Amino acid sequence: MLSDKFIKELEAIIDKYEDMDGDLEFIEKLKNLCKNYNNKPAKMTTYVTRLSLIKKYLKDNFEVNDNLLKDIKADKNIYDDIKKHNDKVRSNKTNTVVDNKTILKMLDPSKNLYDNLIYVLLCTGRRINEILDCNNIVKKRLKKNEIVFSYLSKKKDKRPANIKILNGCSCNKIIKMIKDIRKNVEILDLNKNEITKRVDRRLKKLDSNLTPHKLRGLYAIKMYNSSDKKQNINGFITDILHHDSSEVSLNYNKYIITE
């Protein structure tokens, strides 16, 4: 999200150019703003993110030519360097190893709000904000062991998504737990960050390596282990987690569940 100060500097540049389309100097000014905002050289990823946010801001607030939006991009070598860096980070990541006894404890919820939330996260592989979002309708898919979410976060199109749940888990039970969780969160007047921190503390008591987000990886690996394994693991994770790119799924195949 662009700060008010950044937007003010951006609009000062826009005001100087009556015709933005095809103006190379205008595009260069935008790039310089992204590279050196506040007189601080930006990291590669920050630079690329700012360019993307500028494109969205222009599209939402001005009548701009699609060709202009296509031209507002970093040089190819920057994208290549970011990819190399991300590949190196992934290759150096250690596996997350979790004992199956810990998994079983998480799948044995109590009346505690945070234990129930952990259970739902592990059974569905969904994100905390999707579980807490009262506008996100959840229902059972007929004749399938799946739950339908009316939409998923981090998706451009807000279409319903069919979510497979862990073997042995009940769709009706999970849906009821989601409704109860949302009701209790509303009563307690807690925001997502507060809940995430409390769930994280709860998980750390079970295993110091666990985080709420890592439950997505554990869900994906458990689903893969119970599949026929005909599909390669990365493709399977891409499908089961509803990722738009198989590259993102590379972050989720480093989970091991031990007996």
Secondary structure, 3 states (H helix, E strand, C coil): CCCHHHHHHHHHHHHCCCCCCCCHHHHHHHHHHHHHHHHCCCCHHHHHHHHHHHHHHHHHHCCCCHHHHHHCCCCHHHHHHHHHHHHHHHHHCCCEEEEHHHHHHHCCCCCCHHHHHHHHHHHHCCCHHHHHCCCCCEEECCCCCEEEECCCCCCCCCCCEEEECCCCCCHHHHHHHHHHHHHHHHHHCCCHHHHHHHHHHHHHHHCCCCCCCHHHHHHHHHHHHCCCCCCCHHHHHHHHCCCCCHHHHHHHCCEEEEC
